[in-house]
């Protein structure tokens, strides 16, 4: 059986897309081959690493990368997880479908936090929303997408 090749695309590839890749590999690895990349990659967000570890998923070895770093992988689906990535998504030739599943930006939400625990609460909420989305895959892709927040 051929696995679906899915790319989770975000701006920085530092948080949301990394969480989505981690959950997809762990929960849907039998049917989906997951990747993540960014339109403007930054370093991996350590709070994202921490909250994913709390959920039993280790993304500490992940690195931020550009789409071009992935070579010529024939993706079946590209899922943009932030509004900026949806607006600036590169063209994917062939059969690739692009779907937007927007999630709020934990680092942006955490800027107003008064404590580290309050900041982590934002990351945990978005992490749990991403997990719920990943659990809906691949079926939700056939229904034309799934939008949380943009």
Residue pairs with C-beta under 8 A, 6 or more apart in sequence:
1 31
3 30
3 31
3 32
3 33
4 31
4 32
4 33
4 76
4 77
4 138
4 141
5 32
5 33
5 35
5 73
5 74
5 75
5 76
5 77
6 24
6 32
6 33
6 34
6 35
6 75
6 76
6 77
6 78
6 79
6 137
6 138
7 35
7 36
7 37
7 67
7 70
7 73
7 75
7 77
7 78
7 79
8 16
8 17
8 20
8 21
8 24
8 34
8 35
8 36
8 37
8 79
8 81
9 17
9 36
9 37
9 38
9 39
9 67
9 78
9 79
9 80
9 81
9 85
9 89
10 16
10 17
10 36
10 38
10 39
10 80
10 81
10 82
10 85
11 38
11 39
11 40
11 82
11 84
11 85
11 88
12 38
12 40
12 41
12 42
12 45
12 64
13 36
13 37
13 38
13 41
13 42
13 64
13 65
13 66
14 38
14 41
14 42
14 43
14 44
14 45
14 48
14 64
14 107
15 45
15 47
15 48
15 105
15 106
15 107
15 123
16 48
16 81
16 82
16 103
16 105
16 106
16 126
16 130
17 36
17 37
17 38
17 81
17 85
18 36
18 44
18 45
18 48
18 52
18 59
18 62
18 64
19 48
19 52
19 59
19 126
19 127
19 130
20 34
20 36
20 79
20 81
20 130
20 133
20 134
21 34
21 35
21 36
21 59
21 62
22 52
22 57
22 58
22 59
22 62
23 55
23 57
23 130
23 131
23 134
24 32
24 34
24 134
24 137
25 34
26 56
26 57
27 131
27 134
27 135
28 34
28 134
28 137
28 138
31 138
32 137
32 138
35 70
35 73
35 75
36 62
36 65
37 65
37 66
37 67
37 69
37 70
38 64
38 65
38 66
38 85
39 66
39 67
39 84
39 85
39 88
39 89
39 90
41 64
41 65
41 66
42 64
43 64
44 59
44 60
44 62
44 63
44 64
45 106
45 107
47 106
47 107
47 110
47 119
47 120
47 123
48 59
48 106
48 123
48 127
49 59
49 60
50 120
50 123
51 120
51 123
51 124
51 127
52 58
52 59
52 127
53 60
54 124
55 127
55 131
67 90
74 94
74 95
74 96
75 92
75 96
76 95
76 96
76 97
77 96
77 97
77 98
77 99
77 141
78 89
78 92
78 96
78 97
78 98
78 99
79 98
79 99
79 100
79 101
80 86
80 89
80 98
80 99
80 100
80 101
80 102
81 101
81 102
81 103
81 130
82 102
82 103
82 105
82 150
83 102
83 150
86 100
86 102
86 150
89 98
92 98
97 141
99 141
99 144
99 145
99 146
100 145
100 147
100 150
101 133
101 145
101 146
101 147
101 148
102 147
102 148
102 149
102 150
103 126
103 129
103 130
103 133
103 148
103 149
104 122
104 126
104 148
104 149
105 126
106 122
106 123
106 126
109 122
109 126
110 118
110 119
110 120
110 122
110 123
113 119
113 121
113 122
129 148
129 149
133 140
133 146
133 148
136 146
140 146
